[in-house]
Amino acid sequence: MVTTLAPARDVAAEVTDPEMPMLTLEDLGVLRDVREHADDPRRVTVTITPTYSGCPAMATMRDDLVRRLREAGYDPTVEVSLSPAWSSDWITERGRQALRDHGLSAPGPAGPAAGGVGGVGGAGPVPLTLLPVRRAITCPHCGSAATAVTSEFGATACKALYRCTDCLEPFEHVKEI
């Protein structure tokens, strides 16, 4: 009896982020590549990029990918690629909608200096400022643009805490990187 394997990319694309489980690694833009080896169709190499270097969720992402691919009949290897650096611009529209649906504010464009769309790898010097970060965001609960930062650091380093000054609801904002 011949066993048919589900495409490795499809299996890897279903793995969720351990810190924001409403997002798959593909929707988050962390899943970079899935290569099946020509000499053995069961061997696959998956490449992921952390949202920032030192992200504590990377080990769990790797373990979840390995477990899911093994369950699907593959012999996986997971590699981490730091270049180009991940950008919040890589979050898919489906991922942005999932964030909003779960009460989180999705990031705006990161721009070329952050390695975002149109500027992969950076396009020159990154401006440094010690002033508070100003973001044009809306409340995921009521849609109001009247928001105020509560803390630049949320439950994870990639989120900031805000509150809406109209509906008074607190919410997290996924930072632009």
BAFI-3210 file (N, C-alpha, C; in Angstrom, 3 decimals, decimal comma, padded with zeros to 6 digits):
// residues 177
n [1|2|3|4|5|6|7|8|9|10|11|12|13|14|15|16|17|18|19|20|21|22|23|24|25|26|27|28|29|30|31|32|33|34|35|36|37|38|39|40|41|42|43|44|45|46|47|48|49|50|51|52|53|54|55|56|57|58|59|60|61|62|63|64|65|66|67|68|69|70|71|72|73|74|75|76|77|78|79|80|81|82|83|84|85|86|87|88|89|90|91|92|93|94|95|96|97|98|99|100|101|102|103|104|105|106|107|108|109|110|111|112|113|114|115|116|117|118|119|120|121|122|123|124|125|126|127|128|129|130|131|132|133|134|135|136|137|138|139|140|141|142|143|144|145|146|147|148|149|150|151|152|153|154|155|156|157|158|159|160|161|162|163|164|165|166|167|168|169|170|171|172|173|174|175|176|177]
n.u [000,837|000,617|001,466|000,127|001,495|000,499|001,024|004,044|004,337|001,693|001,101|002,973|002,121|-000,168|000,531|000,327|001,080|002,682|002,309|000,335|-002,186|-004,241|-003,117|-001,484|001,819|002,409|000,560|001,591|003,954|006,296|006,968|009,096|010,128|009,642|011,205|011,254|013,239|014,885|016,103|014,868|011,600|010,349|011,977|012,254|013,071|012,506|012,280|012,358|011,777|012,514|010,349|011,714|015,174|016,124|013,601|011,511|009,656|010,531|011,702|009,476|007,933|009,580|009,562|006,817|006,459|008,151|006,889|004,274|004,916|006,213|004,074|002,635|004,125|006,653|010,247|011,525|013,668|014,400|015,319|016,676|016,455|017,968|018,171|016,700|015,737|012,773|009,696|006,897|005,340|005,115|003,016|000,087|-002,935|-005,097|-004,069|-003,893|-006,587|-007,423|-006,113|-007,484|-010,071|-009,753|-009,501|-007,093|-004,952|-003,856|-000,594|000,585|002,016|005,471|007,505|010,273|012,778|012,641|012,909|010,664|007,895|008,871|011,297|013,016|015,561|016,438|017,020|018,953|020,051|018,672|016,455|017,047|015,326|014,512|012,104|008,616|006,944|004,834|001,871|-000,543|-003,319|-006,313|-009,042|-009,669|-012,111|-014,179|-013,487|-012,590|-010,284|-009,285|-007,066|-004,814|-001,512|-000,711|001,347|004,512|005,239|003,869|002,279|004,046|007,202|006,691|004,361|002,354|000,605|-002,574|-005,313|-008,654|-009,882|-012,456|-014,353|-013,225|-012,039|-009,362|-006,612|-004,344|-001,632|-000,059|003,239|004,851|007,481]
n.v [-001,181|002,189|005,171|008,360|011,489|014,518|017,696|019,115|021,867|022,706|021,416|022,600|025,242|025,327|025,384|027,033|030,236|030,319|032,400|034,044|032,498|032,748|033,195|031,683|030,400|030,992|033,081|034,987|035,519|034,334|031,793|030,899|029,197|025,978|023,136|020,260|017,384|016,107|013,597|012,094|012,019|012,247|013,729|016,989|020,464|023,161|026,641|029,286|032,615|034,653|036,976|038,885|039,028|036,710|036,014|034,363|032,472|030,972|028,383|026,868|027,182|025,835|023,234|022,633|022,669|020,519|018,382|018,367|017,924|015,447|013,884|013,901|012,259|013,048|013,673|016,074|019,022|021,995|025,231|028,397|031,595|034,711|036,739|038,169|040,419|039,845|041,494|043,380|043,954|041,629|040,193|038,592|039,672|038,151|037,368|039,878|040,501|038,457|039,220|041,644|040,588|039,300|041,285|042,699|045,309|045,641|045,913|048,891|049,986|049,143|050,262|051,220|051,545|049,761|047,397|046,575|046,055|046,809|047,619|045,580|044,379|046,831|050,283|052,204|054,554|054,088|056,087|057,441|058,037|059,354|060,044|059,530|056,852|057,479|056,345|055,821|054,511|052,537|051,825|048,446|047,653|049,637|051,163|053,778|056,498|057,748|057,135|056,101|055,533|053,133|051,558|050,906|048,322|045,180|042,028|040,520|041,267|042,234|043,653|046,524|048,329|049,821|052,158|052,954|056,184|056,856|054,606|053,528|051,037|048,759|047,641|045,531|046,356|045,206|045,693|047,699|046,541]
n.w [000,000|-000,885|000,668|000,573|000,911|002,483|000,993|002,126|002,546|002,945|005,355|007,127|006,928|008,444|011,102|014,196|015,727|018,857|020,714|019,701|018,929|017,083|014,695|011,942|011,295|008,702|008,117|009,850|008,636|009,270|008,397|005,987|003,953|002,501|001,729|-000,185|-000,354|-003,181|-003,321|-001,349|-000,781|001,669|003,323|004,487|004,533|006,522|006,624|008,878|010,106|012,833|014,567|015,911|016,808|019,243|020,032|022,235|021,489|019,377|019,750|020,463|018,153|016,321|017,446|017,260|014,457|013,708|015,064|013,865|011,149|011,308|012,215|009,876|008,319|007,470|007,522|009,131|009,046|010,683|009,934|010,920|009,673|009,621|007,848|005,028|007,674|009,604|008,927|010,004|007,884|006,514|007,496|006,557|004,850|005,714|008,192|009,467|009,631|011,329|013,681|014,245|014,556|016,949|018,782|018,753|017,717|014,471|012,955|011,271|008,108|007,976|006,535|004,328|005,734|007,778|006,549|005,319|002,986|-000,272|000,602|001,317|003,257|003,964|003,205|003,612|006,140|009,423|011,068|014,304|017,219|020,386|021,217|022,110|020,420|017,735|016,536|014,010|014,814|015,155|017,356|017,990|018,911|018,732|016,559|016,694|016,278|018,403|020,539|023,156|024,267|026,695|027,614|026,213|026,205|026,084|026,785|025,358|023,790|021,282|021,287|022,154|024,718|024,645|025,074|024,308|024,027|023,584|023,784|025,993|026,249|026,840|024,775|022,862|020,725|017,881|017,261|014,733|012,830]
ca.u [000,000|001,384|000,928|000,259|001,777|-000,026|002,177|004,714|004,051|000,350|001,180|003,706|001,340|-001,252|001,070|-000,015|002,037|002,385|001,919|-000,893|-002,658|-005,189|-002,305|-000,577|003,164|002,344|-000,108|002,490|005,094|007,476|007,267|009,748|010,358|009,538|011,864|011,265|014,494|014,667|016,584|013,954|010,441|009,909|012,864|011,922|013,743|011,630|013,004|011,543|012,471|011,876|009,838|012,882|016,190|015,929|012,189|011,451|008,690|011,137|011,878|008,151|007,571|010,361|009,051|005,481|006,656|008,716|005,845|003,203|005,440|006,436|002,750|002,200|004,973|007,899|011,443|011,825|014,731|013,977|016,420|016,305|017,129|017,860|018,330|016,401|015,025|011,319|009,010|005,459|004,709|004,953|001,761|-000,884|-004,207|-005,869|-003,515|-004,295|-008,005|-007,507|-005,736|-008,612|-011,188|-009,453|-009,362|-005,757|-004,728|-002,840|000,410|000,552|003,219|006,752|008,276|011,538|013,894|012,488|013,013|009,313|007,566|009,546|012,595|013,588|016,988|016,744|017,411|019,697|020,110|017,433|016,462|016,964|014,698|014,202|010,755|007,617|006,520|003,481|001,280|-001,922|-004,050|-007,710|-009,491|-010,253|-013,452|-015,190|-013,003|-012,195|-008,864|-008,934|-006,408|-003,651|-000,612|-000,628|002,711|005,159|005,535|002,713|002,565|005,248|007,963|006,211|003,071|002,237|-000,726|-003,303|-006,716|-009,461|-010,398|-013,896|-015,095|-012,468|-011,563|-007,931|-006,294|-002,944|-001,272|001,131|004,146|005,471|008,912]
ca.v [000,000|003,422|006,264|009,664|012,539|015,855|018,564|019,596|023,301|022,815|020,996|023,645|026,482|025,249|025,502|028,350|030,956|029,993|033,582|034,568|031,295|033,048|033,337|030,608|030,920|031,569|034,387|035,897|035,808|033,694|030,632|031,452|028,249|024,543|022,440|018,803|016,915|015,277|012,229|011,414|012,912|012,411|014,714|018,381|021,507|024,309|027,840|030,282|033,836|035,185|038,342|039,664|038,090|036,425|035,720|033,128|031,527|030,235|026,966|026,244|027,130|024,745|021,967|022,418|022,311|019,166|017,439|018,283|017,307|014,015|013,259|013,796|011,289|013,658|013,728|017,500|019,825|023,396|026,201|029,770|032,575|036,062|037,720|039,490|040,445|039,825|042,778|043,252|044,039|040,269|039,623|038,568|040,351|037,215|037,482|041,179|040,403|037,592|040,052|042,542|039,765|038,898|042,468|043,286|046,274|045,159|046,939|049,625|049,719|049,348|051,153|050,707|051,518|048,585|046,194|046,202|045,968|047,826|047,956|044,389|044,510|048,203|051,139|053,346|054,684|054,033|057,251|057,141|059,091|058,935|060,533|058,462|056,398|057,899|055,452|056,124|053,247|052,654|050,871|047,261|047,420|050,588|051,802|055,162|056,833|058,406|056,118|056,564|054,453|052,867|051,083|050,427|046,902|044,374|040,684|040,109|042,439|042,717|044,318|047,691|048,428|051,061|052,207|053,847|057,261|056,978|053,504|053,249|049,653|048,546|046,672|045,411|046,707|044,510|046,760|047,707|046,241]
ca.w [000,000|-000,999|001,471|-000,066|001,886|002,230|000,695|003,336|002,725|003,511|006,756|007,864|006,898|009,428|012,464|014,740|016,562|020,255|021,487|019,105|018,242|016,007|013,488|011,547|011,014|007,359|008,219|010,553|007,769|009,856|007,559|004,810|002,866|002,783|000,614|-000,169|-000,932|-004,367|-003,091|-000,425|-000,679|003,062|003,963|004,188|005,297|006,716|007,049|009,565|010,516|014,038|014,483|016,340|017,295|020,647|020,294|023,009|020,905|018,261|020,078|020,387|016,731|015,733|017,960|016,683|013,050|013,651|015,485|012,850|009,929|011,607|012,226|008,478|007,640|006,991|008,356|008,960|009,632|010,717|009,947|011,234|008,819|010,171|006,772|005,569|008,945|009,513|008,985|010,224|006,562|006,001|007,989|005,461|005,132|006,534|009,538|010,019|009,980|012,511|014,830|014,533|015,041|018,326|019,627|018,706|016,653|013,527|012,663|010,009|007,307|008,648|005,687|003,795|006,681|008,635|005,733|004,916|001,571|-001,066|001,166|001,932|003,515|004,362|002,089|004,096|007,588|010,184|011,965|015,725|018,005|021,741|021,488|022,084|019,101|017,394|015,545|013,635|014,961|015,551|018,362|017,361|019,455|018,223|015,336|016,932|016,185|019,668|021,359|023,922|024,683|028,128|027,809|024,983|026,364|026,453|027,267|024,638|023,350|019,979|021,457|023,027|025,318|024,368|025,461|023,484|024,870|023,340|024,414|027,216|026,273|026,600|023,722|022,491|019,343|017,390|016,813|013,414|012,913]
c.u [000,885|000,694|001,178|000,443|001,052|001,179|002,738|004,414|002,679|000,345|001,837|002,884|000,209|-000,776|000,817|001,111|001,702|001,930|000,624|-001,524|-003,747|-004,468|-001,537|000,795|003,210|001,695|000,772|003,692|006,392|007,921|007,812|009,839|010,147|010,077|011,781|012,533|014,217|015,061|015,680|012,754|009,921|010,778|012,469|012,749|012,827|012,483|012,014|012,415|011,776|011,381|010,868|013,897|016,023|014,487|012,092|010,497|009,309|011,300|010,543|007,685|008,276|009,803|007,680|005,567|007,152|007,637|004,782|003,685|005,720|005,102|002,228|003,096|006,290|009,022|011,964|013,102|014,235|015,211|015,862|017,127|016,886|017,934|017,531|015,608|013,519|010,779|007,531|004,687|004,458|003,703|000,738|-002,144|-005,111|-005,393|-003,908|-005,763|-008,192|-007,128|-006,903|-009,788|-010,997|-009,130|-007,982|-005,676|-003,585|-001,849|000,155|001,803|004,494|007,630|009,627|012,671|013,844|012,600|011,659|009,141|008,223|010,924|013,255|015,092|017,385|017,267|018,163|019,650|018,718|017,457|016,290|016,329|014,398|012,826|009,778|007,219|005,085|002,979|-000,138|-002,689|-005,480|-008,046|-010,116|-011,670|-014,491|-014,757|-012,550|-010,685|-008,379|-008,372|-005,209|-002,824|-000,608|000,790|003,258|005,445|004,309|003,150|003,785|005,929|007,450|004,859|003,210|000,807|-001,314|-004,652|-007,405|-010,027|-011,882|-014,669|-014,434|-011,958|-010,043|-007,745|-004,801|-002,773|-000,015|002,020|004,628|006,959|009,464]
c.v [001,249|004,499|007,569|010,711|013,824|016,724|019,189|021,069|023,491|022,450|022,096|024,927|026,495|025,406|026,926|028,933|030,673|031,187|034,216|033,447|031,527|033,189|032,055|031,236|031,525|032,947|035,423|036,287|035,213|032,489|031,137|030,474|026,830|023,830|020,944|018,368|015,928|013,820|011,421|012,332|013,099|013,428|016,114|019,302|022,720|025,467|028,812|031,467|034,387|036,612|039,337|038,685|037,931|036,121|034,381|032,083|030,668|028,752|026,229|026,147|025,959|023,390|021,634|022,025|020,869|018,142|017,258|017,609|015,820|013,264|013,036|012,857|011,821|013,511|015,166|017,982|021,264|024,274|027,578|030,697|033,965|037,142|037,291|039,378|040,479|041,241|042,519|043,424|042,649|039,586|039,715|039,351|039,459|037,268|038,784|041,151|039,535|038,366|040,948|041,765|039,338|040,090|043,066|044,247|045,778|046,274|047,628|049,298|050,029|050,297|050,587|050,619|050,296|047,295|045,720|046,178|047,123|048,165|046,767|044,559|045,907|049,003|052,361|053,422|054,624|055,214|056,820|058,329|058,533|059,446|059,369|058,119|056,842|056,998|055,918|054,805|053,525|051,556|049,661|046,965|048,328|051,307|053,236|055,330|057,521|057,351|056,719|055,361|054,347|052,433|050,610|048,937|046,170|043,024|040,084|041,367|043,017|043,416|045,522|047,716|049,804|051,002|053,196|054,923|057,523|055,878|053,033|051,812|049,601|047,557|046,648|045,779|045,931|045,567|046,575|047,474|046,220]
c.w [000,000|-000,171|000,740|001,021|001,496|001,895|001,979|003,600|003,373|004,991|007,587|007,971|007,925|010,866|012,958|015,583|018,032|021,097|020,983|018,276|017,196|014,669|013,206|011,317|009,617|007,395|008,898|009,690|008,279|009,017|006,231|003,653|003,376|001,549|000,810|-000,893|-002,067|-004,126|-002,157|-000,195|000,747|003,813|003,523|005,073|005,320|007,207|007,672|009,958|011,748|013,823|015,017|016,891|018,792|021,014|021,030|022,425|019,805|018,551|019,989|018,943|016,050|016,161|017,372|015,215|012,920|013,999|014,402|011,574|010,142|011,617|010,807|007,667|007,110|008,016|008,232|009,644|009,583|010,836|010,270|010,363|009,402|009,094|005,552|006,865|008,706|009,605|009,228|008,914|005,981|006,538|006,852|005,848|005,977|007,988|010,210|010,453|011,218|013,769|015,232|015,124|016,491|019,231|019,699|017,530|015,772|013,215|011,334|009,226|008,084|007,848|005,306|004,797|007,583|007,846|005,242|003,412|000,824|-000,536|001,827|002,055|003,941|003,185|002,582|005,597|008,222|011,144|013,411|016,427|019,385|022,164|021,487|020,644|018,875|016,281|015,254|013,677|015,367|016,557|017,663|017,859|018,825|016,952|015,503|016,788|017,455|020,623|022,070|024,338|026,207|028,476|026,470|025,047|026,875|026,979|026,581|024,126|022,038|020,079|022,378|023,562|025,069|025,050|024,547|024,399|024,599|024,063|025,714|027,326|026,076|025,450|023,482|021,027|018,982|016,740|015,381|013,599|011,504]
res [m|v|t|t|l|a|p|a|r|d|v|a|a|e|v|t|d|p|e|m|p|m|l|t|l|e|d|l|g|v|l|r|d|v|r|e|h|a|d|d|p|r|r|v|t|v|t|i|t|p|t|y|s|g|c|p|a|m|a|t|m|r|d|d|l|v|r|r|l|r|e|a|g|y|d|p|t|v|e|v|s|l|s|p|a|w|s|s|d|w|i|t|e|r|g|r|q|a|l|r|d|h|g|l|s|a|p|g|p|a|g|p|a|a|g|g|v|g|g|v|g|g|a|g|p|v|p|l|t|l|l|p|v|r|r|a|i|t|c|p|h|c|g|s|a|a|t|a|v|t|s|e|f|g|a|t|a|c|k|a|l|y|r|c|t|d|c|l|e|p|f|e|h|v|k|e|i]
***
